[in-house]
Amino acid sequence: GFRIAWDSLEMVKSIYPDWVDPVVGQRMTLVFKCASPAAVDDLYNRVIQSGYQSYEAPWDAFWGQRYAVVIDPDGNLVDLFAQN
């Protein structure tokens, strides 16, 4: 199964007292596991054709996954991956 959790800033600060809100960069990243490398390419293409921006087109990552990154409307990075 999958687990998704959202934490408030107060919760994050209680767990990581030295945490600083980034001026530049991402505060979160969603990562979606796809069924196959071809599914990564297909989903990436559908997202881009729907008008969303690419951050990194699909590639075969050195860690053994097919990987791609798109940008959601708020500027957050969204990763797509599958085992090669």
PyRosetta script that sets phi, psi and omega in degrees:
from pyrosetta import init, pose_from_sequence

init()
pose = pose_from_sequence("GFRIAWDSLEMVKSIYPDWVDPVVGQRMTLVFKCASPAAVDDLYNRVIQSGYQSYEAPWDAFWGQRYAVVIDPDGNLVDLFAQN")
pose.set_psi(1, 178.9)
pose.set_omega(1, -179.8)
pose.set_phi(2, -121.5)
pose.set_psi(2, 152.4)
pose.set_omega(2, 176.1)
pose.set_phi(3, -132.9)
pose.set_psi(3, 130.3)
pose.set_omega(3, 175.8)
pose.set_phi(4, -122.0)
pose.set_psi(4, 134.5)
pose.set_omega(4, 179.5)
pose.set_phi(5, -134.4)
pose.set_psi(5, 139.6)
pose.set_omega(5, 173.5)
pose.set_phi(6, -115.4)
pose.set_psi(6, 130.5)
pose.set_omega(6, 177.5)
pose.set_phi(7, -115.1)
pose.set_psi(7, 142.8)
pose.set_omega(7, 174.0)
pose.set_phi(8, -72.1)
pose.set_psi(8, 161.7)
pose.set_omega(8, 175.8)
pose.set_phi(9, -59.5)
pose.set_psi(9, -37.1)
pose.set_omega(9, 178.9)
pose.set_phi(10, -61.4)
pose.set_psi(10, -41.3)
pose.set_omega(10, 179.1)
pose.set_phi(11, -65.3)
pose.set_psi(11, -45.1)
pose.set_omega(11, 179.2)
pose.set_phi(12, -59.5)
pose.set_psi(12, -44.7)
pose.set_omega(12, -179.2)
pose.set_phi(13, -66.8)
pose.set_psi(13, -29.5)
pose.set_omega(13, 178.1)
pose.set_phi(14, -73.3)
pose.set_psi(14, -30.0)
pose.set_omega(14, 178.4)
pose.set_phi(15, -83.2)
pose.set_psi(15, -41.8)
pose.set_omega(15, -178.5)
pose.set_phi(16, -120.0)
pose.set_psi(16, 84.1)
pose.set_omega(16, -174.6)
pose.set_phi(17, -59.2)
pose.set_psi(17, -25.0)
pose.set_omega(17, -179.6)
pose.set_phi(18, -91.0)
pose.set_psi(18, 2.9)
pose.set_omega(18, -178.0)
pose.set_phi(19, -61.8)
pose.set_psi(19, 136.3)
pose.set_omega(19, 178.6)
pose.set_phi(20, -122.6)
pose.set_psi(20, 133.5)
pose.set_omega(20, 177.8)
pose.set_phi(21, -61.5)
pose.set_psi(21, 122.0)
pose.set_omega(21, -176.5)
pose.set_phi(22, -68.3)
pose.set_psi(22, 138.4)
pose.set_omega(22, 175.0)
pose.set_phi(23, -78.5)
pose.set_psi(23, -38.7)
pose.set_omega(23, 178.3)
pose.set_phi(24, -129.6)
pose.set_psi(24, 139.4)
pose.set_omega(24, 177.6)
pose.set_phi(25, 119.0)
pose.set_psi(25, -172.3)
pose.set_omega(25, -173.7)
pose.set_phi(26, -101.5)
pose.set_psi(26, 142.5)
pose.set_omega(26, 174.9)
pose.set_phi(27, -96.6)
pose.set_psi(27, -13.3)
pose.set_omega(27, -179.7)
pose.set_phi(28, -159.8)
pose.set_psi(28, 157.3)
pose.set_omega(28, 173.0)
pose.set_phi(29, -142.5)
pose.set_psi(29, 127.9)
pose.set_omega(29, 171.4)
pose.set_phi(30, -91.6)
pose.set_psi(30, 140.9)
pose.set_omega(30, -179.6)
pose.set_phi(31, -128.6)
pose.set_psi(31, 126.8)
pose.set_omega(31, -179.1)
pose.set_phi(32, -115.6)
pose.set_psi(32, 124.8)
pose.set_omega(32, 176.7)
pose.set_phi(33, -83.7)
pose.set_psi(33, 127.1)
pose.set_omega(33, 178.3)
pose.set_phi(34, -101.7)
pose.set_psi(34, 162.4)
pose.set_omega(34, -174.5)
pose.set_phi(35, -71.7)
pose.set_psi(35, -25.3)
pose.set_omega(35, -175.9)
pose.set_phi(36, -160.4)
pose.set_psi(36, 165.2)
pose.set_omega(36, 174.4)
pose.set_phi(37, -57.1)
pose.set_psi(37, -39.1)
pose.set_omega(37, 178.3)
pose.set_phi(38, -64.2)
pose.set_psi(38, -33.7)
pose.set_omega(38, 178.5)
pose.set_phi(39, -67.4)
pose.set_psi(39, -33.3)
pose.set_omega(39, 175.1)
pose.set_phi(40, -61.5)
pose.set_psi(40, -49.6)
pose.set_omega(40, -179.4)
pose.set_phi(41, -60.5)
pose.set_psi(41, -43.8)
pose.set_omega(41, -178.4)
pose.set_phi(42, -64.0)
pose.set_psi(42, -48.4)
pose.set_omega(42, -179.3)
pose.set_phi(43, -64.8)
pose.set_psi(43, -43.7)
pose.set_omega(43, 177.0)
pose.set_phi(44, -55.2)
pose.set_psi(44, -49.7)
pose.set_omega(44, -178.9)
pose.set_phi(45, -61.8)
pose.set_psi(45, -40.4)
pose.set_omega(45, 178.8)
pose.set_phi(46, -65.0)
pose.set_psi(46, -40.5)
pose.set_omega(46, 179.2)
pose.set_phi(47, -64.7)
pose.set_psi(47, -46.5)
pose.set_omega(47, -179.5)
pose.set_phi(48, -65.0)
pose.set_psi(48, -42.2)
pose.set_omega(48, 179.1)
pose.set_phi(49, -66.4)
pose.set_psi(49, -19.8)
pose.set_omega(49, 177.3)
pose.set_phi(50, -83.6)
pose.set_psi(50, -1.2)
pose.set_omega(50, 174.8)
pose.set_phi(51, 105.8)
pose.set_psi(51, 2.5)
pose.set_omega(51, 179.2)
pose.set_phi(52, -86.5)
pose.set_psi(52, 159.5)
pose.set_omega(52, -176.2)
pose.set_phi(53, -89.0)
pose.set_psi(53, 149.1)
pose.set_omega(53, 173.1)
pose.set_phi(54, -89.9)
pose.set_psi(54, 140.9)
pose.set_omega(54, 169.3)
pose.set_phi(55, -103.1)
pose.set_psi(55, -40.0)
pose.set_omega(55, 178.0)
pose.set_phi(56, -151.8)
pose.set_psi(56, 119.1)
pose.set_omega(56, 178.5)
pose.set_phi(57, -64.4)
pose.set_psi(57, 158.8)
pose.set_omega(57, -178.6)
pose.set_phi(58, -54.1)
pose.set_psi(58, 138.4)
pose.set_omega(58, 177.2)
pose.set_phi(59, -148.5)
pose.set_psi(59, 160.6)
pose.set_omega(59, 175.6)
pose.set_phi(60, -89.9)
pose.set_psi(60, 104.0)
pose.set_omega(60, -176.2)
pose.set_phi(61, -73.0)
pose.set_psi(61, 150.2)
pose.set_omega(61, -177.9)
pose.set_phi(62, -64.1)
pose.set_psi(62, -17.2)
pose.set_omega(62, -179.3)
pose.set_phi(63, -88.8)
pose.set_psi(63, 10.1)
pose.set_omega(63, 172.1)
pose.set_phi(64, 91.9)
pose.set_psi(64, 22.1)
pose.set_omega(64, 179.1)
pose.set_phi(65, -127.5)
pose.set_psi(65, 151.2)
pose.set_omega(65, 166.4)
pose.set_phi(66, -83.9)
pose.set_psi(66, 127.8)
pose.set_omega(66, -170.1)
pose.set_phi(67, -136.5)
pose.set_psi(67, 145.7)
pose.set_omega(67, 174.8)
pose.set_phi(68, -150.3)
pose.set_psi(68, 156.4)
pose.set_omega(68, 179.7)
pose.set_phi(69, -136.8)
pose.set_psi(69, 130.9)
pose.set_omega(69, 176.2)
pose.set_phi(70, -120.1)
pose.set_psi(70, 168.8)
pose.set_omega(70, -178.0)
pose.set_phi(71, -115.5)
pose.set_psi(71, 127.2)
pose.set_omega(71, 178.7)
pose.set_phi(72, -79.4)
pose.set_psi(72, 172.4)
pose.set_omega(72, -176.0)
pose.set_phi(73, -59.6)
pose.set_psi(73, -22.5)
pose.set_omega(73, 179.3)
pose.set_phi(74, -92.5)
pose.set_psi(74, 3.7)
pose.set_omega(74, 178.9)
pose.set_phi(75, 89.6)
pose.set_psi(75, 5.8)
pose.set_omega(75, 177.4)
pose.set_phi(76, -80.2)
pose.set_psi(76, 147.1)
pose.set_omega(76, 176.6)
pose.set_phi(77, -83.5)
pose.set_psi(77, 140.1)
pose.set_omega(77, 177.8)
pose.set_phi(78, -126.6)
pose.set_psi(78, 120.4)
pose.set_omega(78, -176.6)
pose.set_phi(79, -96.4)
pose.set_psi(79, 142.9)
pose.set_omega(79, 175.4)
pose.set_phi(80, -123.3)
pose.set_psi(80, 135.0)
pose.set_omega(80, -179.4)
pose.set_phi(81, -152.7)
pose.set_psi(81, 161.4)
pose.set_omega(81, 171.9)
pose.set_phi(82, -154.7)
pose.set_psi(82, 151.6)
pose.set_omega(82, 175.4)
pose.set_phi(83, -66.9)
pose.set_psi(83, 138.2)
pose.set_omega(83, 174.9)
pose.set_phi(84, -78.6)
pose.dump_pdb("model.pdb")
